């Protein structure tokens, strides 16, 4: 199955679940991820401001931004620009209807220790399928962070086709916990 077909199947599957169900699953996922040693140690974390069909990050961002430097992406042409999250007032609606940060731009990308990345689908070997524009693949290629993909359980797919420019995840998490961490999950 090609990437386009997988995206279509996942979109159909997403429509089967209510917003409240996705919020509940998101909360469960992040409650588990909060105990991850790398999350606990990280001072600067790349997150994303979620769309309605993604793992919901809004409450998680609000909970943690007073304690950690939260970085959010902003679409600029063909690239993602990274900016610090400085509270709800530091967001504006940008490309693709996504709330994007208007805070200070991140000067040194090496300070980002952990990236929590959305995806349309993941497989249990860390491969990620995005929305098809390559924004995260290009950004992750420039970072030295530990990368954790997050999705709902129904977004796990047996095999994601990959290309040389695709960036794989170090770990993949769902509301059920870790489903991949290099070889297997012990969490």
N, C-alpha and C positions, 0 to 999 in steps of 0.2 A: 504494500500500500504506500502511495506517495504522500508527501507532506500535505498537499492540498486536500486529499481525501481524509487524512487524519484530522486536520483542522475542522473540516465539515462535520465529521462524526462527533468530535468533542463539543462543537457548538450545539449540536442537537441534544447531546447528553446534558449539557449545562442547563438547558431549558426545562429539564425534568425536575429541577430542585428549586425550592423557594429561596428568596433572599434571606429569610430567617434561618433556614437550614445552612446556607453558605456562611452566614455570620457565626452560627454555632460551631461549625467545623473549623472556621478560621480561628476562633477563640481557643478551641481545643489544641489546634496545631501550635499556636504561639505560646500557650501555657507550657507545652512540652519543650519547645525550642528555647524558652527562657532559662532552662536548666542546663543547656549545652555549655560545656566548659569554654568553648571559643566565644560564644555569645557573652558569657559572664566576664571574660577577660577583655574583650574588644572595647576600645574607647571610641572608635569611629566606625560606623556601620552604614553601608549603602543599602537602602530599602527602596520601595516604590510606593507611590500613592495610588492605591488600587482602584480599578474600574469595578463596576457592579458584578461582573462575571468572574472576577479573580479572587484569590485568597485575600480576605479583607485586612488591610494593614492600618486603617485610620486609628483605631483604638490603641493598637500596639505602639504606633508612632507617638501618640499623645502620652502614653504611659512612660515611654523610655526617653523621650527627648530631653527632659530635665536632667537625666543621669548620664547620657551618652551623646556623642556628636552624631546626629542622624543626617545622612546625606541623601538627597532625592535627585533623580534625573530630570532634565529639562530637554525637550527635543529642539535642536538647533540644526536645521537643514538635514543633513544625512548623519549627524552625530548626536550623542547625548552629552549635554553639559551637566556637570555635577555641582549642586549647590547645597549649602547647609539649610536644614529645616530650622526655622526660628519661631515656630508657633503658627497657629491657624491663619493669622493675619499675613503670614509670609507666603501665601499661596494665591495663584490666580489661574483661571481656566486657560489652558494652552492648547497645543496641538492635540488632535484626536479627542478633544473634550476632557483631557486629563488635567486634574489640578496639579500645577507645577510650581516649584519654589521660585521665589524672587529674592531670596536671601543671598548672602555672600557666596561667591563662586569658590569652589575648592581649588586651591592653588597646587597643593602637593597630593597627587592621587595616591602616593605610596602610604599615606597615613590611613587609608581605608583598609582595615584588617579583615573585615567580614562583609560579604555581599549576599544579601537575601534576594533571590531573583525569581520573578514570576515566569510562567511558561504556559503555553497552550496544552502541552503534554510533555511528559518525561518518561524514560524507561528506567529499569532497575540497574542499568549500568551507567547512569548519570547523563545520558544524552538528553538534550533539551530541544523542544520544538517551540519556536517563538511565533510571532504573528507574521513573520516573513520579511520584515524590513532590515533585519540584521543589526539593529541598534545595540542590543545587549552583547552580541558576539563581538562587535568592534570595540565596545567599551571594556568588556572583560579581558580582551587581548592586551589592553594597556594597563590593567590593574595587576597587583600581586596579592590580591585578597584570597581568602578561603571562600569558596562559593557554594552556597546552599540553595538549591531549587525548591520552591514550595508550590504545591498544587493540592487539589482535592483527590481523594482516592480514585475517582472515576477518570481522572486525567492521566493515570499511569497506563502506559501502552506497552505491549510486549517488545516492540522494536521501533525506535525512531531512526529513520534514515538520516545519515549525516553527510556533510560536505567538509572539505578541509578547513573552511573558515568557521565552522560551528564550534562553540566552546562547550565542553562538558562540565558538569557540576562535580564537586568533591563529595557532596551528599545531596539526597533528595528526601524531602519530608512531606507527609500528608497529615491529616488530622489524626491518623492512627500512629504517628511517630515517624521515625527514620525508616525509610524503605531501601536506602542504598548509602553506604559510606565507604566506598573504595572496593570492598569485597562483599561485606554483608553488614547488617545492622545488629549491634549488640544492645541498643537502647530499647 
